[in-house]
Amino acid sequence: MSRIGRMVINVPAGVTVDVKDKVVTVKGPKGTLSQIINDRNINVKLDGTALHVERTAETKETKSKHGLYRQLINNMVQGVVTPFTRTLIIQGVGYKASMSGNKLVMNIGFSHPVEYVAPEGITLACPDATTVTVTGISKELVGQTAATIRSKRPVEPYHNYGLHYSDEVLVKKEGKTAGK
């Protein structure tokens, strides 16, 4: 049995979970999230303050989705209590970012500023000119938004100019050496 799939999800106080017709809805102080369970062999049962994700078949596809759905539901329960955050660092000479209303405006080495509008449910912030913070209750949406912003100017390997995650390890390549 899946090690992750058989773990119990503890529902904290102030969070309500509703399971109806293969749709799991989680409501908390920060918002509401829902997930559709697409596998007919996976059931979600609420037992007081504990959620159990169980499978009724032993097929390879059902086994692979067992842990996946358990983790997706767990991320929803965590997200409605404490939002997820992803931090991006802008590195380069003259590279900077600022907020203009709900738009993120980045000067990242192009002839024009790059603008990015945050999707619904995501909050963007610039604590300083070289840091961008992406915050939201959906872990999937936070990660996708951060990846989209990062793709505007990926890190180049020789000077490490570009956008990267704060916890990302950058490896700088050695440049060409002079001839003999």
C-alpha positions as CSV (number, residue, x, y, z in Angstrom):
1,M,0.0,0.0,0.0
2,S,1.2,3.6,-0.7
3,R,3.0,5.0,2.3
4,I,1.8,8.5,1.5
5,G,-1.7,7.4,0.6
6,R,-2.4,5.6,3.9
7,M,-1.4,8.5,6.0
8,V,-4.3,10.3,7.8
9,I,-5.0,13.9,7.1
10,N,-5.7,15.8,10.3
11,V,-8.3,18.6,9.8
12,P,-7.5,21.6,12.1
13,A,-10.1,23.6,13.9
14,G,-11.8,26.2,11.7
15,V,-11.5,24.1,8.6
16,T,-14.5,22.3,7.2
17,V,-14.2,19.5,4.6
18,D,-17.2,18.4,2.5
19,V,-17.0,15.2,0.4
20,K,-19.8,14.8,-2.1
21,D,-20.0,13.0,-5.5
22,K,-16.2,12.6,-5.8
23,V,-15.6,16.3,-5.1
24,V,-13.6,17.3,-2.0
25,T,-14.3,20.9,-0.9
26,V,-12.1,22.4,1.8
27,K,-13.2,25.7,3.4
28,G,-11.0,27.6,5.8
29,P,-10.2,31.1,7.1
30,K,-8.2,32.0,4.0
31,G,-10.6,30.7,1.3
32,T,-12.1,27.7,-0.4
33,L,-10.5,25.0,-2.6
34,S,-12.0,22.0,-4.3
35,Q,-10.6,18.9,-6.0
36,I,-12.3,16.3,-8.2
37,I,-11.4,12.7,-7.7
38,N,-11.2,11.3,-11.2
39,D,-10.6,7.6,-10.2
40,R,-13.6,5.6,-9.3
41,N,-11.5,3.3,-7.2
42,I,-10.4,6.0,-4.7
43,N,-12.7,7.0,-1.9
44,V,-12.3,9.8,0.6
45,K,-13.9,9.4,4.1
46,L,-14.3,11.9,6.8
47,D,-14.1,10.5,10.3
48,G,-14.5,13.4,12.8
49,T,-11.3,15.5,12.3
50,A,-9.5,12.9,10.2
51,L,-9.6,12.3,6.5
52,H,-8.8,8.9,5.1
53,V,-8.0,8.3,1.4
54,E,-8.7,4.7,0.5
55,R,-8.5,2.6,-2.6
56,T,-10.7,-0.3,-3.6
57,A,-8.7,-1.8,-6.4
58,E,-5.1,-2.9,-6.7
59,T,-4.4,-1.8,-10.3
60,K,-1.3,0.1,-11.2
61,E,-3.2,3.2,-12.1
62,T,-5.2,3.3,-8.9
63,K,-2.0,2.7,-6.8
64,S,-0.3,5.6,-8.5
65,K,-3.2,8.0,-7.9
66,H,-3.7,6.9,-4.3
67,G,-0.8,8.9,-2.9
68,L,-1.4,11.8,-5.4
69,Y,-4.9,12.5,-4.3
70,R,-4.0,12.2,-0.6
71,Q,-1.3,14.8,-1.0
72,L,-3.4,17.1,-3.1
73,I,-6.1,17.1,-0.4
74,N,-3.5,17.6,2.3
75,N,-2.1,20.6,0.5
76,M,-5.6,22.1,0.3
77,V,-6.1,21.7,4.0
78,Q,-2.7,23.3,4.7
79,G,-3.3,26.1,2.2
80,V,-6.6,27.3,3.6
81,V,-4.9,27.8,7.0
82,T,-1.5,29.2,6.0
83,P,-0.9,30.3,2.4
84,F,2.0,29.0,0.4
85,T,4.8,31.3,-0.6
86,R,7.4,31.2,-3.3
87,T,10.2,33.8,-3.5
88,L,12.1,34.8,-6.7
89,I,15.4,36.6,-6.8
90,I,16.3,38.9,-9.7
91,Q,20.0,39.1,-10.3
92,G,21.8,41.2,-12.9
93,V,23.1,44.7,-13.5
94,G,20.2,47.1,-13.7
95,Y,17.6,44.3,-13.2
96,K,14.7,45.2,-11.0
97,A,11.0,44.7,-10.3
98,S,8.2,46.8,-9.0
99,M,4.4,46.6,-8.5
100,S,2.1,48.9,-10.4
101,G,-1.4,48.2,-9.1
102,N,-1.9,44.5,-9.6
103,K,0.8,44.3,-12.3
104,L,4.4,43.1,-11.8
105,V,6.7,45.3,-13.9
106,M,10.2,43.9,-14.4
107,N,13.2,45.5,-16.1
108,I,15.2,42.4,-16.9
109,G,17.6,43.3,-19.7
110,F,15.1,43.7,-22.6
111,S,14.5,47.0,-24.5
112,H,11.0,47.1,-22.9
113,P,9.7,46.4,-19.4
114,V,8.1,43.0,-18.9
115,E,4.6,43.1,-17.3
116,Y,2.9,40.2,-15.6
117,V,-0.7,40.3,-14.2
118,A,-1.3,37.9,-11.3
119,P,-4.0,35.3,-11.8
120,E,-7.0,35.3,-9.4
121,G,-6.1,33.9,-6.0
122,I,-2.5,34.9,-6.2
123,T,-0.8,37.9,-4.5
124,L,2.4,39.3,-5.8
125,A,4.7,41.5,-3.8
126,C,8.1,43.2,-4.2
127,P,9.7,43.7,-0.7
128,D,12.6,45.3,-2.5
129,A,13.7,45.9,-6.1
130,T,15.3,42.5,-6.5
131,T,12.8,40.2,-4.8
132,V,9.4,39.0,-5.9
133,T,7.1,37.1,-3.5
134,V,4.3,34.9,-4.9
135,T,1.6,34.0,-2.3
136,G,-1.7,32.0,-2.5
137,I,-3.7,29.2,-0.9
138,S,-3.3,26.8,-3.8
139,K,0.2,25.2,-3.9
140,E,-0.2,24.3,-7.5
141,L,-1.2,27.8,-8.6
142,V,1.6,29.4,-6.6
143,G,4.2,27.1,-8.1
144,Q,2.9,27.6,-11.7
145,T,2.8,31.4,-11.3
146,A,6.4,31.4,-9.9
147,A,7.5,29.2,-12.8
148,T,5.8,31.5,-15.4
149,I,7.5,34.6,-13.9
150,R,10.9,32.8,-13.8
151,S,10.5,31.7,-17.5
152,K,10.5,35.4,-18.5
153,R,14.3,35.5,-18.0
154,P,15.9,32.2,-16.9
155,V,19.3,32.3,-15.3
156,E,22.2,32.3,-17.8
157,P,25.1,30.0,-16.8
158,Y,28.1,32.4,-17.1
159,H,27.1,35.4,-15.0
160,N,24.0,34.0,-13.3
161,Y,21.9,36.9,-14.5
162,G,18.2,36.3,-14.5
163,L,15.4,35.2,-12.2
164,H,15.8,32.2,-9.9
165,Y,14.1,30.8,-6.8
166,S,15.5,31.8,-3.4
167,D,16.3,28.2,-2.5
168,E,17.8,27.3,-5.9
169,V,21.5,26.4,-6.0
170,L,23.1,28.2,-9.0
171,V,26.3,26.7,-10.6
172,K,28.4,29.2,-12.4
173,K,30.2,27.9,-15.5
174,E,33.8,28.8,-16.2
175,G,34.3,31.0,-19.2
176,K,36.7,30.6,-22.0
177,T,40.4,30.7,-21.0
178,A,43.0,32.7,-22.9
179,G,45.1,30.9,-25.4
180,K,48.7,30.0,-24.8
